[in-house]
Amino acid sequence: MRQALQTTLWSTDEAPAIGPLHPHRTPLSHGAWIDLLPGWLTGADALFDHLAENVPWVSERRRMYDAVVDVPRLLAFYSAEMPLPHAVLSQARDALSGHYAELFTTAGLCYYRTGADSVAWHGDTQGRGAHADTFVAIVSVGAPRVLALRPREGGGVGHRIPLGHGDLLVMGGSCQRTWEHAIPKTSKAVGPRISIQFRPPGVR
């Protein structure tokens, strides 16, 4: 399953660690917002290697219309009762819970192996996200991939944000109800990326 991660300018030999949590906020429409903090997690390439080798990745199949198709990425999910696959992820989850005064409990991991791996437009609207403001915090390790955002109702100004190398993106306010996000496919030569999505209880 593992894809080679090309060494980058961000690579160091240091152990993975999180830095100060001082993100920059960008207001969106309808009470939505995103916080961005590039390089929040140092030693990100070492964490990528650890996760790629040690997480029990699953290749899922889902029904789409009249066919059952492969999900174009590998997946793993850690419930609130499960230990996370690296201590720095527990530290990140605790820091996010303290900063946003919201208890982040679960972690969903996605492994994008090549530019052919992707996730379609969606909002995390199962559970609380369907009717109330909530948070989704994403930490990215590995090579950058674009996370795209657009207003759910159409029109307006979208955003395309490359995420990788320990970057943090937090979606808050009404973002899951009023905006959609995606990781588009790309024909460009891109390296592998793993995203870790921290969510509060009842948000999927």
C-alpha positions, 0 to 999 in steps of 0.5 A: 500500500505504501507509496514513496514520499519524496524528500522535501524542503520541509523534511527534517530528522526531528521527531514529530511535534506541534507548535504554537496554535495561532491560526489565521482566520478567513471568514466565508459566507453564511457564518462559515469560516476557516482557520489555516496554520501552515507547518503547525506540525514539524517532523511531518515527513517522519509522521507520514512514514510512521502512519503509512507503515503502521495504520491498518488501512482499509480499501472500501467499496461503496455503491454508486448508482447501479455499481459497486466501486472502489473508494479512491483512497485508503481509510482508517477510523479511530473512535474516542475509545481507541488509542491514536497511532502516534502520540503527537496526534493525541497532543494535537487533538488535546491542543485543538480541544483547548484552543477551540473550547470543543472536545475533539474525540474521533480521528478519521484518516485518509491516504491519498496515494496518487493524483487519482485518489480523491474525495468528492464534494461534500459537507460533514453533515451526518449528525450534529453538522446537519443542523448546528455549527461545528468544527472539523480540524484537518492535519495534513502530512506528506506531499501537498494536495489541493483542498477545494471549498465552494458555497453549497448554494452555488455562486460566490468565491471558492477557495483552493488551498494546498495542504501538506507538510504538517499544515492545519486547516480548521473548518468552523461555524456553519461551514459543514452546512453551507459550504462543501469541500473536496480533494479533486483528482489531478493528472499532475505528478503529485506525491502521497498525502495523509490527512487526519480529520479530528471531529467532535462527538456526533459529527461525521 
